[in-house]
Amino acid sequence: METIVGQQALISIFSHIFFTGIAFYALRALMIEKWIYKNHVLQAQILYIFLSIVIGTIVSTFFLNISLWSRQLPYLF
């Protein structure tokens, strides 16, 4: 039982990091520089990081929930 919980935690960590990286890569396609005030580079970088974490966590949670629910479907019958 403890091994399954450990594996689930490891998969969740990797999933969150993976999707956060994908979100960061995707956000670079936006031209947010037009909305940021001049000389506020650090704040813009922090905004990129926070948005990446938020989007990556939401997407990762979605995929982890779909995976969990699909494993629970056999209990329906």
Secondary structure by P-SEA (a helix, b strand, c coil): caaaaaaaaaaaaaaaaaaaaaaaaaaccccccccccccaaaaaaaaaaaaaaaaaaaaaaaaaaaaaaaaaccccc
